[in-house]
Amino acid sequence: MTVFLGALMVIVAGLYVAAPFFRRDADADAPLSEPVAPAELLDRQKREAYAAIKEAEFDRQMGKLSDADFETLTEKYRLQALAAISGLEAKSESADRGAGRNPIRLAFCATCGHKLPTKANFCPACGRGIKADRELLRVQMGKALQDPIAQIG
């Protein structure tokens, strides 16, 4: 009798666990979602980069991240945020003034976050050259405009 109750419990538990595999999926009949606008993708990329920077700061404060790893991560996410912000600005400027190509201008230093003058080649606070950052941003913007979904993922 005990063996029978044990086997019955195993069968019931197995059916309970396997039930989702046999259920009809409600999402299969739902229409596909509308395509997302590139501006929304860039905005999402910016928000995700900000969140990643905050998380890295928190991890460093908790002692989970070394200073070198923190610098590497924040540099990466700052450049992603700058690429998204520049892409959003370029879209808004091109919508305002037509389809003219504007040179890429960095507003803030990727290293120290200091505000950069309009035609700066070096950060006035830390002395870092921004030409390499500008070129990296140009490449990232090109990728973001060609395939914005791959850039966010």
HUPE-V648630 format. One record per backbone hydrogen bond with DSSP energy under -0.5 kcal/mol. NH is the residue of the N-H (numbers start at 1). CO is the residue of the C=O. E is the energy in kcal/mol with one decimal. If there is no record, write none. Layout:
# HUPE-V648630
NH;CO;E / NH;CO;E
This chain:
# HUPE-V648630
5;1;-2.3 / 6;2;-2.3 / 7;3;-2.5 / 8;4;-2.3 / 9;5;-2.2 / 10;6;-2.0 / 11;7;-2.3 / 12;8;-2.4 / 13;9;-2.4 / 14;10;-2.4 / 15;11;-2.5 / 16;12;-2.3 / 17;13;-2.2 / 18;14;-2.3 / 19;15;-1.3 / 21;18;-1.3 / 22;18;-0.7 / 22;19;-1.2 / 23;19;-1.0 / 28;25;-0.7 / 29;26;-0.7 / 40;37;-0.5 / 41;37;-1.8 / 42;38;-2.4 / 43;39;-2.2 / 44;40;-2.4 / 45;41;-2.5 / 46;42;-2.3 / 47;43;-2.5 / 48;44;-2.7 / 49;45;-2.1 / 50;46;-2.4 / 51;47;-2.3 / 52;48;-2.2 / 53;49;-2.2 / 54;50;-2.4 / 55;51;-2.4 / 56;52;-2.3 / 57;53;-2.4 / 58;54;-2.3 / 59;55;-2.7 / 60;56;-2.3 / 61;57;-2.2 / 62;58;-2.0 / 63;59;-0.5 / 63;60;-0.9 / 64;59;-2.5 / 65;59;-1.0 / 70;66;-2.5 / 71;67;-2.4 / 72;68;-2.1 / 73;69;-2.7 / 74;70;-2.9 / 75;71;-2.1 / 76;72;-1.9 / 77;73;-2.5 / 78;74;-2.7 / 79;75;-2.1 / 80;76;-1.8 / 81;77;-2.5 / 82;78;-3.0 / 83;79;-2.3 / 84;80;-2.2 / 85;81;-2.8 / 86;82;-2.8 / 87;83;-2.3 / 88;84;-2.5 / 89;85;-2.8 / 90;86;-2.8 / 91;87;-2.2 / 92;88;-2.4 / 93;89;-2.9 / 94;90;-2.6 / 95;91;-1.9 / 96;92;-1.8 / 97;93;-3.0 / 98;94;-1.2 / 100;98;-0.5 / 102;100;-0.5 / 109;114;-2.4 / 113;109;-1.2 / 116;107;-2.7 / 120;117;-1.3 / 123;128;-2.4 / 127;123;-1.7 / 130;121;-2.2 / 131;121;-0.5 / 134;130;-2.5 / 135;131;-2.2 / 136;132;-2.6 / 137;133;-2.5 / 138;134;-2.1 / 139;135;-2.2 / 140;136;-2.7 / 141;137;-2.8 / 142;138;-2.0 / 143;139;-2.2 / 144;140;-2.7 / 145;141;-2.6 / 146;142;-1.7 / 147;143;-2.9 / 151;147;-1.3 / 152;148;-1.4 / 153;149;-2.0
